[in-house]
Amino acid sequence: MIFANSFTFSNFIIDAFSIFMFILWFWLFIMITSDLFRRTDISGFLKIVWVIFLIVLPYIGIFAYIIMQGSAMAHRNQERAQKARDELRYMVGYSVADEIGKLDKLKTTGSIMEEEFRRLRARLVD
């Protein structure tokens, strides 16, 4: 009898939306703080100011950071991903020359066609 008059569909929609917005804020907060603390171009004081801004004004802080640092944040993520790929390739002994040799072998056996060989080779050289 506790929920007899208080459960309506509109309350359910509002609650679901509120939970979704909290999860979205929390995910963005983690992404932004991880980017913020990995940065080397700003001082520790500015990092603390950003964190306080993100906590005191949660959505405004997140939107401000995305507007001001969105493209730089994406660029830093791409650089980190490329560095991780390069380190992995170095660890497993990846070599572009070896891969081109494998492609040449596939072409001579007829497993791939000439245009596919050229496309894959161009991707490896870049």
N, CA and C atoms as a LAMMPS dump frame, in Angstrom:
ITEM: TIMESTEP
0
ITEM: NUMBER OF ATOMS
378
ITEM: BOX BOUNDS ff ff ff
-5.0000000000000000e+02 5.0000000000000000e+02
-5.0000000000000000e+02 5.0000000000000000e+02
-5.0000000000000000e+02 5.0000000000000000e+02
ITEM: ATOMS id mol type element x y z
1 1 1 N 0.801 -1.205 0
2 1 2 C 0 0 0
3 1 3 C 0.843 1.269 0
4 2 1 N 2.145 1.109 0.07
5 2 2 C 3.009 2.291 0.08
6 2 3 C 2.937 3.02 -1.264
7 3 1 N 2.896 2.262 -2.352
8 3 2 C 2.926 2.851 -3.686
9 3 3 C 1.548 2.987 -4.318
10 4 1 N 0.514 2.95 -3.572
11 4 2 C -0.836 2.92 -4.112
12 4 3 C -1.144 4.14 -4.974
13 5 1 N -0.833 5.325 -4.549
14 5 2 C -1.192 6.529 -5.299
15 5 3 C 0.011 7.283 -5.863
16 6 1 N 1.211 6.805 -5.629
17 6 2 C 2.361 7.601 -6.025
18 6 3 C 3.044 7.122 -7.302
19 7 1 N 2.741 5.948 -7.785
20 7 2 C 3.407 5.451 -8.988
21 7 3 C 2.571 5.752 -10.216
22 8 1 N 3.095 6.64 -11.06
23 8 2 C 2.439 6.946 -12.329
24 8 3 C 3.477 6.818 -13.43
25 9 1 N 3.003 6.777 -14.644
26 9 2 C 3.9 6.652 -15.785
27 9 3 C 4.782 7.89 -15.921
28 10 1 N 4.229 9.052 -15.669
29 10 2 C 5.034 10.281 -15.771
30 10 3 C 6.143 10.297 -14.713
31 11 1 N 5.851 9.801 -13.503
32 11 2 C 6.904 9.696 -12.485
33 11 3 C 7.987 8.726 -12.934
34 12 1 N 7.583 7.641 -13.558
35 12 2 C 8.553 6.663 -14.046
36 12 3 C 9.455 7.282 -15.117
37 13 1 N 8.874 8.012 -16.061
38 13 2 C 9.651 8.659 -17.124
39 13 3 C 10.612 9.69 -16.535
40 14 1 N 10.143 10.481 -15.604
41 14 2 C 11.003 11.491 -14.973
42 14 3 C 12.145 10.821 -14.215
43 15 1 N 11.846 9.75 -13.491
44 15 2 C 12.896 9.033 -12.757
45 15 3 C 13.901 8.39 -13.706
46 16 1 N 13.423 7.78 -14.78
47 16 2 C 14.327 7.163 -15.751
48 16 3 C 15.212 8.213 -16.404
49 17 1 N 14.641 9.351 -16.744
50 17 2 C 15.417 10.434 -17.34
51 17 3 C 16.453 10.973 -16.353
52 18 1 N 16.073 11.101 -15.094
53 18 2 C 17.005 11.576 -14.072
54 18 3 C 18.164 10.607 -13.893
55 19 1 N 17.89 9.332 -13.883
56 19 2 C 18.946 8.329 -13.756
57 19 3 C 19.853 8.363 -14.977
58 20 1 N 19.276 8.492 -16.162
59 20 2 C 20.066 8.588 -17.38
60 20 3 C 20.972 9.814 -17.353
61 21 1 N 20.463 10.951 -16.938
62 21 2 C 21.262 12.174 -16.883
63 21 3 C 22.384 12.05 -15.859
64 22 1 N 22.129 11.38 -14.735
65 22 2 C 23.184 11.187 -13.746
66 22 3 C 24.284 10.284 -14.296
67 23 1 N 23.899 9.194 -14.957
68 23 2 C 24.891 8.284 -15.543
69 23 3 C 25.687 9.011 -16.622
70 24 1 N 25.026 9.812 -17.442
71 24 2 C 25.712 10.591 -18.47
72 24 3 C 26.693 11.57 -17.84
73 25 1 N 26.257 12.283 -16.796
74 25 2 C 27.143 13.222 -16.126
75 25 3 C 28.346 12.5 -15.525
76 26 1 N 28.103 11.373 -14.884
77 26 2 C 29.182 10.629 -14.24
78 26 3 C 30.198 10.139 -15.271
79 27 1 N 29.72 9.63 -16.409
80 27 2 C 30.613 9.167 -17.479
81 27 3 C 31.43 10.328 -18.034
82 28 1 N 30.774 11.454 -18.317
83 28 2 C 31.495 12.62 -18.822
84 28 3 C 32.474 13.159 -17.789
85 29 1 N 32.092 13.137 -16.519
86 29 2 C 32.985 13.592 -15.456
87 29 3 C 34.253 12.75 -15.412
88 30 1 N 34.126 11.442 -15.508
89 30 2 C 35.296 10.56 -15.499
90 30 3 C 36.15 10.799 -16.736
91 31 1 N 35.52 10.929 -17.911
92 31 2 C 36.288 11.185 -19.133
93 31 3 C 37.048 12.512 -19.048
94 32 1 N 36.392 13.541 -18.567
95 32 2 C 37.016 14.853 -18.512
96 32 3 C 38.106 14.897 -17.455
97 33 1 N 37.863 14.321 -16.277
98 33 2 C 38.913 14.347 -15.256
99 33 3 C 40.11 13.494 -15.669
100 34 1 N 39.873 12.383 -16.364
101 34 2 C 41.014 11.596 -16.829
102 34 3 C 41.807 12.373 -17.87
103 35 1 N 41.136 13.081 -18.763
104 35 2 C 41.844 13.923 -19.727
105 35 3 C 42.548 15.071 -19.022
106 36 1 N 41.892 15.642 -18.059
107 36 2 C 42.445 16.79 -17.345
108 36 3 C 43.735 16.426 -16.612
109 37 1 N 43.755 15.294 -15.927
110 37 2 C 44.938 14.929 -15.154
111 37 3 C 46.047 14.322 -16.009
112 38 1 N 45.761 13.937 -17.233
113 38 2 C 46.807 13.472 -18.142
114 38 3 C 47.483 14.626 -18.876
115 39 1 N 46.872 15.776 -18.852
116 39 2 C 47.429 16.924 -19.569
117 39 3 C 48.719 17.392 -18.909
118 40 1 N 49.666 17.793 -19.748
119 40 2 C 50.915 18.334 -19.24
120 40 3 C 51.07 19.809 -19.578
121 41 1 N 50.111 20.359 -20.307
122 41 2 C 50.238 21.751 -20.742
123 41 3 C 49.633 22.76 -19.767
124 42 1 N 48.985 22.281 -18.693
125 42 2 C 48.448 23.209 -17.7
126 42 3 C 49.007 22.849 -16.328
127 43 1 N 48.956 23.805 -15.422
128 43 2 C 49.518 23.607 -14.091
129 43 3 C 48.552 22.831 -13.2
130 44 1 N 49.074 22.397 -12.07
131 44 2 C 48.252 21.689 -11.096
132 44 3 C 47.164 22.573 -10.524
133 45 1 N 47.457 23.857 -10.366
134 45 2 C 46.46 24.792 -9.852
135 45 3 C 45.262 24.88 -10.79
136 46 1 N 45.503 24.976 -12.095
137 46 2 C 44.388 25.039 -13.053
138 46 3 C 43.601 23.738 -13.074
139 47 1 N 44.285 22.623 -12.866
140 47 2 C 43.576 21.344 -12.807
141 47 3 C 42.618 21.319 -11.619
142 48 1 N 43.077 21.8 -10.483
143 48 2 C 42.222 21.852 -9.292
144 48 3 C 41.055 22.808 -9.511
145 49 1 N 41.293 23.933 -10.154
146 49 2 C 40.212 24.886 -10.442
147 49 3 C 39.162 24.226 -11.331
148 50 1 N 39.616 23.484 -12.356
149 50 2 C 38.669 22.788 -13.233
150 50 3 C 37.866 21.751 -12.441
151 51 1 N 38.52 20.988 -11.58
152 51 2 C 37.802 19.959 -10.801
153 51 3 C 36.773 20.602 -9.889
154 52 1 N 37.135 21.691 -9.231
155 52 2 C 36.167 22.39 -8.373
156 52 3 C 35.002 22.901 -9.21
157 53 1 N 35.297 23.45 -10.379
158 53 2 C 34.249 23.938 -11.279
159 53 3 C 33.344 22.791 -11.717
160 54 1 N 33.927 21.622 -11.982
161 54 2 C 33.133 20.469 -12.396
162 54 3 C 32.249 19.952 -11.27
163 55 1 N 32.696 20.094 -10.032
164 55 2 C 31.906 19.598 -8.901
165 55 3 C 30.844 20.617 -8.48
166 56 1 N 31.21 21.903 -8.441
167 56 2 C 30.27 22.932 -7.978
168 56 3 C 29.16 23.183 -9.004
169 57 1 N 29.542 23.285 -10.262
170 57 2 C 28.561 23.486 -11.334
171 57 3 C 28.686 22.321 -12.318
172 58 1 N 28.092 21.178 -12.008
173 58 2 C 28.389 19.951 -12.747
174 58 3 C 28.154 20.025 -14.253
175 59 1 N 26.96 20.339 -14.679
176 59 2 C 26.685 20.31 -16.118
177 59 3 C 27.312 21.501 -16.833
178 60 1 N 27.287 22.667 -16.221
179 60 2 C 27.902 23.839 -16.842
180 60 3 C 29.4 23.621 -16.969
181 61 1 N 30.028 23.053 -15.947
182 61 2 C 31.457 22.77 -15.994
183 61 3 C 31.82 21.791 -17.09
184 62 1 N 31.026 20.744 -17.221
185 62 2 C 31.29 19.748 -18.264
186 62 3 C 31.103 20.36 -19.647
187 63 1 N 30.025 21.099 -19.839
188 63 2 C 29.796 21.72 -21.144
189 63 3 C 30.882 22.746 -21.464
190 64 1 N 31.319 23.504 -20.462
191 64 2 C 32.378 24.492 -20.687
192 64 3 C 33.676 23.793 -21.088
193 65 1 N 34.016 22.697 -20.41
194 65 2 C 35.248 21.994 -20.749
195 65 3 C 35.171 21.406 -22.155
196 66 1 N 34.027 20.84 -22.502
197 66 2 C 33.874 20.254 -23.839
198 66 3 C 33.951 21.34 -24.905
199 67 1 N 33.333 22.476 -24.662
200 67 2 C 33.381 23.559 -25.643
201 67 3 C 34.795 24.104 -25.77
202 68 1 N 35.475 24.281 -24.647
203 68 2 C 36.802 24.891 -24.689
204 68 3 C 37.902 23.905 -25.092
205 69 1 N 37.763 22.644 -24.729
206 69 2 C 38.849 21.685 -24.938
207 69 3 C 38.432 20.468 -25.749
208 70 1 N 37.268 20.476 -26.365
209 70 2 C 36.761 19.3 -27.059
210 70 3 C 37.66 18.792 -28.171
211 71 1 N 38.08 19.675 -29.06
212 71 2 C 38.922 19.225 -30.169
213 71 3 C 40.307 18.829 -29.683
214 72 1 N 40.846 19.562 -28.714
215 72 2 C 42.157 19.2 -28.164
216 72 3 C 42.068 17.877 -27.412
217 73 1 N 40.938 17.628 -26.749
218 73 2 C 40.745 16.373 -26.03
219 73 3 C 40.711 15.204 -27.016
220 74 1 N 40.036 15.377 -28.123
221 74 2 C 39.992 14.326 -29.144
222 74 3 C 41.378 14.1 -29.737
223 75 1 N 42.115 15.16 -29.962
224 75 2 C 43.473 15.039 -30.5
225 75 3 C 44.385 14.295 -29.52
226 76 1 N 44.273 14.623 -28.232
227 76 2 C 45.083 13.93 -27.222
228 76 3 C 44.715 12.448 -27.151
229 77 1 N 43.436 12.12 -27.274
230 77 2 C 43.01 10.717 -27.264
231 77 3 C 43.577 9.967 -28.463
232 78 1 N 43.567 10.608 -29.638
233 78 2 C 44.139 9.973 -30.827
234 78 3 C 45.635 9.753 -30.666
235 79 1 N 46.334 10.728 -30.092
236 79 2 C 47.773 10.565 -29.87
237 79 3 C 48.057 9.415 -28.905
238 80 1 N 47.266 9.316 -27.824
239 80 2 C 47.448 8.226 -26.864
240 80 3 C 47.183 6.874 -27.514
241 81 1 N 46.152 6.797 -28.337
242 81 2 C 45.825 5.541 -29.014
243 81 3 C 46.924 5.159 -29.999
244 82 1 N 47.447 6.127 -30.742
245 82 2 C 48.527 5.846 -31.682
246 82 3 C 49.779 5.397 -30.948
247 83 1 N 50.077 6.027 -29.832
248 83 2 C 51.243 5.636 -29.037
249 83 3 C 51.078 4.21 -28.51
250 84 1 N 49.877 3.866 -28.051
251 84 2 C 49.627 2.515 -27.565
252 84 3 C 49.769 1.493 -28.69
253 85 1 N 49.256 1.829 -29.893
254 85 2 C 49.413 0.925 -31.036
255 85 3 C 50.878 0.739 -31.398
256 86 1 N 51.639 1.826 -31.398
257 86 2 C 53.063 1.743 -31.726
258 86 3 C 53.818 0.9 -30.711
259 87 1 N 53.501 1.087 -29.427
260 87 2 C 54.154 0.292 -28.392
261 87 3 C 53.799 -1.186 -28.534
262 88 1 N 52.55 -1.484 -28.851
263 88 2 C 52.142 -2.871 -29.042
264 88 3 C 52.841 -3.483 -30.245
265 89 1 N 52.921 -2.733 -31.326
266 89 2 C 53.619 -3.227 -32.513
267 89 3 C 55.082 -3.488 -32.215
268 90 1 N 55.701 -2.635 -31.429
269 90 2 C 57.1 -2.826 -31.069
270 90 3 C 57.263 -4.087 -30.215
271 91 1 N 56.34 -4.31 -29.293
272 91 2 C 56.433 -5.47 -28.395
273 91 3 C 56.256 -6.792 -29.145
274 92 1 N 55.368 -6.837 -30.115
275 92 2 C 55.115 -8.099 -30.82
276 92 3 C 56.006 -8.258 -32.038
277 93 1 N 56.844 -7.282 -32.321
278 93 2 C 57.776 -7.389 -33.439
279 93 3 C 57.148 -7.108 -34.787
280 94 1 N 56.208 -6.205 -34.831
281 94 2 C 55.535 -5.833 -36.069
282 94 3 C 56.49 -5.068 -36.968
283 95 1 N 56.513 -5.431 -38.23
284 95 2 C 57.345 -4.733 -39.201
285 95 3 C 56.534 -4.538 -40.475
286 96 1 N 56.582 -3.341 -41.021
287 96 2 C 55.863 -3.04 -42.258
288 96 3 C 56.405 -3.888 -43.396
289 97 1 N 57.721 -4.088 -43.421
290 97 2 C 58.322 -4.903 -44.483
291 97 3 C 57.82 -6.338 -44.421
292 98 1 N 57.691 -6.9 -43.219
293 98 2 C 57.154 -8.256 -43.074
294 98 3 C 55.714 -8.34 -43.575
295 99 1 N 54.929 -7.322 -43.239
296 99 2 C 53.524 -7.324 -43.665
297 99 3 C 53.402 -7.194 -45.18
298 100 1 N 54.258 -6.384 -45.799
299 100 2 C 54.236 -6.264 -47.262
300 100 3 C 54.647 -7.586 -47.892
301 101 1 N 55.617 -8.269 -47.288
302 101 2 C 56.008 -9.597 -47.777
303 101 3 C 54.855 -10.591 -47.696
304 102 1 N 54.107 -10.537 -46.601
305 102 2 C 52.937 -11.417 -46.458
306 102 3 C 51.886 -11.088 -47.513
307 103 1 N 51.667 -9.777 -47.756
308 103 2 C 50.712 -9.385 -48.791
309 103 3 C 51.158 -9.863 -50.163
310 104 1 N 52.447 -9.751 -50.451
311 104 2 C 52.981 -10.208 -51.738
312 104 3 C 52.773 -11.707 -51.899
313 105 1 N 52.968 -12.437 -50.828
314 105 2 C 52.757 -13.886 -50.868
315 105 3 C 51.285 -14.212 -51.122
316 106 1 N 50.39 -13.452 -50.496
317 106 2 C 48.956 -13.657 -50.729
318 106 3 C 48.58 -13.336 -52.169
319 107 1 N 49.215 -12.321 -52.741
320 107 2 C 48.92 -11.95 -54.125
321 107 3 C 49.417 -13.028 -55.091
322 108 1 N 50.611 -13.562 -54.84
323 108 2 C 51.147 -14.577 -55.753
324 108 3 C 50.376 -15.894 -55.675
325 109 1 N 49.8 -16.192 -54.516
326 109 2 C 48.996 -17.414 -54.403
327 109 3 C 47.589 -17.217 -54.937
328 110 1 N 47.212 -15.98 -55.199
329 110 2 C 45.882 -15.705 -55.744
330 110 3 C 44.82 -15.489 -54.69
331 111 1 N 45.208 -15.357 -53.445
332 111 2 C 44.231 -15.143 -52.376
333 111 3 C 43.628 -13.742 -52.421
334 112 1 N 44.418 -12.764 -52.877
335 112 2 C 43.899 -11.408 -53.015
336 112 3 C 44.201 -10.916 -54.425
337 113 1 N 43.385 -9.99 -54.888
338 113 2 C 43.55 -9.434 -56.222
339 113 3 C 44.523 -8.255 -56.171
340 114 1 N 44.942 -7.793 -57.351
341 114 2 C 45.931 -6.717 -57.458
342 114 3 C 45.445 -5.417 -56.823
343 115 1 N 44.176 -5.046 -57.056
344 115 2 C 43.681 -3.793 -56.497
345 115 3 C 43.599 -3.852 -54.976
346 116 1 N 43.239 -5.021 -54.431
347 116 2 C 43.216 -5.166 -52.978
348 116 3 C 44.631 -5.116 -52.417
349 117 1 N 45.59 -5.708 -53.144
350 117 2 C 46.988 -5.652 -52.731
351 117 3 C 47.471 -4.206 -52.67
352 118 1 N 47.15 -3.422 -53.686
353 118 2 C 47.574 -2.019 -53.709
354 118 3 C 46.948 -1.219 -52.575
355 119 1 N 45.664 -1.466 -52.329
356 119 2 C 44.969 -0.751 -51.257
357 119 3 C 45.563 -1.083 -49.896
358 120 1 N 45.805 -2.366 -49.631
359 120 2 C 46.374 -2.772 -48.344
360 120 3 C 47.807 -2.305 -48.19
361 121 1 N 48.556 -2.337 -49.277
362 121 2 C 49.951 -1.889 -49.235
363 121 3 C 50.01 -0.381 -48.958
364 122 1 N 49.111 0.369 -49.586
365 122 2 C 49.081 1.812 -49.348
366 122 3 C 48.731 2.111 -47.889
367 123 1 N 47.841 1.328 -47.305
368 123 2 C 47.482 1.521 -45.906
369 123 3 C 48.687 1.22 -45.005
370 124 1 N 49.466 0.197 -45.346
371 124 2 C 50.631 -0.135 -44.537
372 124 3 C 51.727 0.921 -44.646
373 125 1 N 51.911 1.455 -45.834
374 125 2 C 52.974 2.434 -46.023
375 125 3 C 52.658 3.725 -45.304
376 126 1 N 51.378 4.099 -45.25
377 126 2 C 50.988 5.332 -44.537
378 126 3 C 51.131 5.138 -43.096
